[in-house]
Amino acid sequence: MPDITSPSNPRLKAISALRRRRERDATGLTIIDGYEEFALALDAGVRPRTLAWCPDLLVPGGERLVERARAAGAQVLSLSRPAFEKAAYRQGPDGILAVVPGAERSLSGLPVGPEALVLIAQAVEKPGNLGAMLRTADAAGAHAVISADPVTDWGNPNLIRASKGTVFSVPVAAASAGQTLAWLREHGIALVATTPDASQPHTGADYTGPVAIAVGAEKTGLDAGLLAAATHRVRIPMSGRADSLNVATSAAIVLYEAVRQRLAASPPA
């Protein structure tokens, strides 16, 4: 018999309340809906508070993930299918819904080293774009992603889903553009700003030292402060009729130019 069978159970209502940013901000918690996303979060060292799971929906092998959550200290609740489908926010849920601490850090808590590679996203509104950038940052080995002048929060469940859980594997922070620039200066990190108005192609900048790559919202781009502070302003060459790429695509192109240059500069093993 499941622990919870009623979709109106108060504990389920408390979990569902975390869909709202006000509740996430007040509690410092968020929700992960999905097996793969939760597995990656556990791999990254996240300690879940609660795990709600549905035996009727769980993917094969999911019981091991449930036991991992229990071993990590989570309160584990089994749900009937109607109760779980009421609490889950994604279509086609796979039987895993976890309450975890938010991933966001302060700027001072971000790791900084002599080869720092940082992505800055200014005023990017869509959680899906931020999530896609995190997947690229994770794949490219970026050391941190900063949301400058944030519109959405790092705990947004749709962002977590779009990131495939990499919001928990890549250190993230949110700050104003001014605070972000001060942090870059403090740590001696060069700034490469992307803008279609630049004359230099993105391949012309040097990414082999400590560097931050900044991208802006598709409608407004980067603001004057970030552009003025940039060590390099670069553009991605475009031959078509559209005047801009999706911001997550732009971030991926420039990040992987940094990866290419760094690999080329590394001495052979």
C-alpha positions as CSV (number, residue, x, y, z in Angstrom):
1,M,0.0,0.0,0.0
2,P,1.5,3.4,-1.0
3,D,2.2,5.9,1.8
4,I,0.1,8.5,0.0
5,T,-3.0,7.8,-2.1
6,S,-4.8,11.1,-2.1
7,P,-3.9,13.8,-4.6
8,S,-4.9,16.4,-1.9
9,N,-2.5,15.1,0.7
10,P,-0.9,18.1,2.6
11,R,2.6,16.7,2.0
12,L,2.0,16.6,-1.7
13,K,0.7,20.2,-1.6
14,A,3.9,21.3,0.1
15,I,6.0,19.7,-2.7
16,S,3.8,21.2,-5.4
17,A,4.1,24.6,-3.8
18,L,7.8,24.6,-4.8
19,R,6.8,25.2,-8.4
20,R,6.3,28.8,-7.3
21,R,9.4,31.0,-7.1
22,R,8.2,32.7,-4.0
23,E,8.1,29.4,-2.2
24,R,11.5,28.4,-3.5
25,D,13.0,31.7,-2.4
26,A,11.4,31.4,1.1
27,T,12.6,27.8,1.7
28,G,15.8,27.5,-0.2
29,L,14.4,24.3,-1.8
30,T,13.4,23.2,-5.2
31,I,12.0,20.1,-6.9
32,I,13.5,17.7,-9.4
33,D,11.0,15.8,-11.5
34,G,12.7,12.9,-13.4
35,Y,15.0,9.9,-12.9
36,E,18.0,11.1,-15.0
37,E,18.0,14.6,-13.5
38,F,17.8,13.2,-9.9
39,A,20.5,10.6,-10.5
40,L,22.9,13.3,-11.8
41,A,22.1,15.5,-8.7
42,L,22.9,12.6,-6.4
43,D,26.1,12.0,-8.3
44,A,27.0,15.6,-7.8
45,G,26.6,15.2,-4.0
46,V,23.1,16.7,-3.5
47,R,21.5,15.6,-0.3
48,P,17.7,15.3,-0.9
49,R,15.2,16.2,1.7
50,T,12.3,14.2,0.4
51,L,11.8,11.7,-2.4
52,A,8.3,10.9,-3.6
53,W,8.2,7.9,-5.9
54,C,5.5,5.9,-7.7
55,P,6.0,2.1,-8.1
56,D,3.6,2.1,-11.1
57,L,5.6,4.7,-13.0
58,L,9.2,4.0,-12.0
59,V,11.6,3.1,-14.8
60,P,13.4,-0.3,-14.6
61,G,16.2,-0.1,-12.1
62,G,14.6,2.9,-10.4
63,E,14.4,1.1,-7.0
64,R,18.2,1.4,-6.7
65,L,17.8,5.2,-7.0
66,V,15.2,5.2,-4.3
67,E,17.5,3.3,-2.0
68,R,20.3,5.8,-2.8
69,A,18.0,8.6,-1.8
70,R,17.1,6.8,1.4
71,A,20.8,6.3,2.2
72,A,21.5,10.0,1.6
73,G,19.0,10.9,4.3
74,A,15.8,11.6,2.3
75,Q,12.4,11.0,3.7
76,V,11.0,8.5,1.2
77,L,7.3,8.4,0.3
78,S,5.6,6.0,-2.1
79,L,2.7,7.4,-4.0
80,S,-0.3,6.0,-5.9
81,R,-0.3,6.8,-9.6
82,P,-3.1,9.4,-9.3
83,A,-1.4,11.1,-6.4
84,F,2.0,11.2,-8.2
85,E,0.5,12.5,-11.5
86,K,-1.1,15.3,-9.5
87,A,2.2,16.3,-7.9
88,A,4.4,15.9,-10.9
89,Y,4.7,18.9,-13.2
90,R,6.1,17.2,-16.4
91,Q,4.0,15.3,-18.9
92,G,4.8,11.6,-18.9
93,P,6.4,11.4,-15.4
94,D,8.8,8.6,-14.7
95,G,8.0,8.1,-11.0
96,I,10.7,10.2,-9.4
97,L,10.0,13.6,-7.7
98,A,12.6,14.9,-5.2
99,V,12.8,17.9,-2.9
100,V,16.4,19.2,-2.7
101,P,18.3,22.3,-1.7
102,G,18.8,24.9,-4.4
103,A,22.0,24.9,-6.4
104,E,22.8,28.6,-6.4
105,R,25.9,29.9,-4.7
106,S,27.2,33.4,-3.9
107,L,29.8,34.8,-6.3
108,S,32.4,34.4,-3.5
109,G,31.6,30.7,-3.4
110,L,32.4,30.0,-7.0
111,P,35.6,28.1,-7.7
112,V,38.3,30.2,-9.4
113,G,41.6,28.9,-10.7
114,P,44.4,30.0,-13.0
115,E,42.5,28.5,-16.0
116,A,39.0,29.6,-15.1
117,L,36.4,29.3,-17.9
118,V,33.2,31.0,-16.9
119,L,29.9,31.6,-18.8
120,I,27.9,34.7,-18.0
121,A,24.3,35.0,-19.2
122,Q,22.8,38.4,-18.8
123,A,19.0,38.8,-18.4
124,V,18.2,35.5,-20.2
125,E,14.6,34.9,-19.5
126,K,13.7,31.5,-20.7
127,P,14.5,28.6,-18.4
128,G,15.0,26.3,-21.4
129,N,17.8,28.5,-22.7
130,L,19.6,28.6,-19.4
131,G,19.2,24.9,-19.0
132,A,20.7,24.3,-22.4
133,M,23.6,26.5,-21.6
134,L,24.3,24.5,-18.4
135,R,24.4,21.3,-20.4
136,T,27.0,22.9,-22.7
137,A,28.9,24.3,-19.8
138,D,29.0,20.9,-18.2
139,A,30.2,19.2,-21.4
140,A,32.8,21.9,-22.1
141,G,34.2,21.7,-18.6
142,A,33.3,25.3,-17.7
143,H,34.0,26.1,-14.1
144,A,31.0,28.3,-13.4
145,V,27.9,29.9,-14.9
146,I,26.7,33.3,-13.7
147,S,23.2,34.7,-14.3
148,A,23.8,38.4,-14.4
149,D,20.7,40.6,-13.8
150,P,18.7,37.4,-13.5
151,V,15.1,37.1,-14.7
152,T,14.5,33.5,-13.7
153,D,16.1,31.6,-10.8
154,W,18.4,28.6,-10.9
155,G,15.8,26.5,-9.0
156,N,13.2,26.9,-11.6
157,P,12.0,23.2,-12.2
158,N,11.8,23.8,-16.0
159,L,15.4,25.0,-15.9
160,I,16.5,21.9,-13.9
161,R,14.7,19.7,-16.4
162,A,16.2,21.5,-19.5
163,S,19.7,21.2,-17.9
164,K,19.2,17.4,-17.4
165,G,20.3,18.1,-13.8
166,T,23.6,19.7,-14.7
167,V,22.6,22.8,-12.7
168,F,23.9,20.6,-9.8
169,S,27.2,19.6,-11.4
170,V,28.2,23.1,-12.6
171,P,28.6,25.8,-9.9
172,V,26.1,28.5,-10.5
173,A,25.5,32.0,-9.1
174,A,23.2,35.0,-9.7
175,A,24.3,38.6,-9.3
176,S,23.9,42.1,-10.8
177,A,26.0,42.9,-13.8
178,G,28.0,45.4,-11.6
179,Q,28.7,42.7,-9.0
180,T,29.7,40.3,-11.7
181,L,32.2,42.8,-13.2
182,A,33.7,43.5,-9.8
183,W,34.1,39.7,-9.2
184,L,35.9,39.4,-12.6
185,R,38.3,42.2,-11.8
186,E,39.0,40.8,-8.4
187,H,40.0,37.5,-9.8
188,G,41.8,38.8,-12.9
189,I,39.4,37.1,-15.4
190,A,39.2,38.6,-18.9
191,L,35.8,39.3,-20.4
192,V,34.8,38.3,-23.9
193,A,31.5,39.9,-24.8
194,T,29.4,38.6,-27.7
195,T,27.7,41.1,-29.9
196,P,26.6,41.3,-33.5
197,D,28.1,44.8,-33.7
198,A,31.7,43.6,-33.1
199,S,34.2,43.5,-35.9
200,Q,36.3,40.7,-34.5
201,P,35.1,37.1,-35.1
202,H,34.7,34.9,-32.1
203,T,37.7,32.8,-33.3
204,G,40.0,35.9,-33.0
205,A,39.9,36.2,-29.2
206,D,42.3,34.4,-26.9
207,Y,40.5,32.0,-24.5
208,T,43.6,30.2,-23.1
209,G,43.9,32.2,-19.9
210,P,41.3,32.8,-17.2
211,V,38.3,34.1,-19.2
212,A,34.6,34.7,-19.0
213,I,32.3,34.6,-22.0
214,A,29.2,36.8,-21.8
215,V,26.0,36.4,-23.8
216,G,22.9,38.5,-23.6
217,A,19.2,38.0,-24.2
218,E,18.3,37.7,-27.8
219,K,16.1,40.8,-27.9
220,T,18.4,43.2,-26.0
221,G,21.9,41.7,-26.1
222,L,24.5,42.7,-23.5
223,D,24.1,46.0,-21.8
224,A,26.5,48.9,-22.2
225,G,28.3,48.2,-19.0
226,L,29.4,44.7,-19.9
227,L,30.3,45.8,-23.4
228,A,32.4,48.6,-22.2
229,A,34.2,46.4,-19.7
230,A,35.0,43.7,-22.2
231,T,38.6,42.8,-23.1
232,H,37.3,41.6,-26.4
233,R,34.0,42.1,-28.2
234,V,33.4,39.3,-30.7
235,R,30.7,38.2,-33.2
236,I,29.8,34.9,-34.7
237,P,29.9,35.1,-38.5
238,M,26.4,34.7,-40.0
239,S,25.6,34.4,-43.7
240,G,21.8,33.9,-43.6
241,R,18.9,36.3,-43.3
242,A,18.4,36.0,-39.6
243,D,20.2,38.6,-37.5
244,S,20.9,36.4,-34.5
245,L,21.3,32.9,-33.2
246,N,19.5,31.3,-30.3
247,V,21.4,32.5,-27.2
248,A,22.1,29.0,-26.0
249,T,23.5,28.1,-29.5
250,S,25.7,31.2,-29.4
251,A,27.1,30.3,-26.0
252,A,27.9,26.8,-27.2
253,I,29.7,28.0,-30.3
254,V,32.0,30.4,-28.3
255,L,32.5,28.0,-25.4
256,Y,33.7,25.3,-27.8
257,E,36.1,27.7,-29.5
258,A,37.6,28.2,-26.0
259,V,37.8,24.4,-25.6
260,R,39.5,24.1,-29.0
261,Q,42.1,26.7,-28.2
262,R,42.8,25.2,-24.8
263,L,43.3,21.7,-26.2
264,A,45.6,23.1,-28.9
265,A,47.6,24.9,-26.3
266,S,48.0,21.9,-24.0
267,P,51.2,20.0,-24.3
268,P,50.7,16.4,-25.6
269,A,50.5,13.8,-22.8
